[in-house]
Amino acid sequence: MINPQHLETTSCPVCQHTENREAYTFAPFKIVRCNNCTAFYLSPRLEEQAAIRLYENEDYFNEAHESGYSEYTEQEPALRKTFQRFMENLKKERATDGRLLEIGCGFGYLLDEAQPYFSYRAGTDFSSGAVARAEQVADAVYLGDVSAVPAEDRFDCIVATNVLEHTYAPANFLHDLHARLNPGGCIVMAVPNMASFLRFVLHKKWPSFKVPEHTIYFDQTTLQRVFRQAELTQIAPFSFPHAFSIKLIVGKFGINLSDSFNEMSIWVPTTMTATIGYKADDA
């Protein structure tokens, strides 16, 4: 149950412009579109500390919890395929080796798949239950955000998938990560793609309208904009194909399949968009 006292209206989190127009309603929340930069964002939204309390619940990744992920463990096979392809694409970009940090690591599926590609793998998450799972497959996992990572630690690659859309000040978030990079290091963000054909087909039933947790809805243009605001360089789109289990896809249309279909997955084009940016070598 949403407490109205924990709601706030906001200016555009991408450009801070105050004028917008309503796009979708999920009472008591609304997704609006900025009249200046055209970014979509949630206003009113939960106050940030109220949202963080959702993520801190140790059951956030369990289906019994009212928010979070109802099928997270069922998605493991498809997520691992997604992260295997992601690592191969990082390797093609010559962004592997060295030290990796994942923000919002969940149960550590990406960190586990990254083992052959990085000499050191660390992660963060707000959920204590997720941290307990992820620390079994990583070198270090910290409870909280990037501020929980030892201040002296620096990384060659920082990644976050399905995280930036939860933030309240995305450029500040990226700027904090930029400060944790070694010179020449990179940041990769992958988010639900507001320009996805699925959004136009499914309208309000688009699964990535995850209200109230998703506060910003990016396309490649707005994603690159916040990368520039964070003073990253060599900013470019990054290939991030995403696999989904057949059971999950069919379930969105009200059809229930057996758990055996979790092992069968398909690649859904344009469902995600991703960007890579680098810290200058002399920074």
Disulfide bonds with the S-S distance in Angstrom:
none
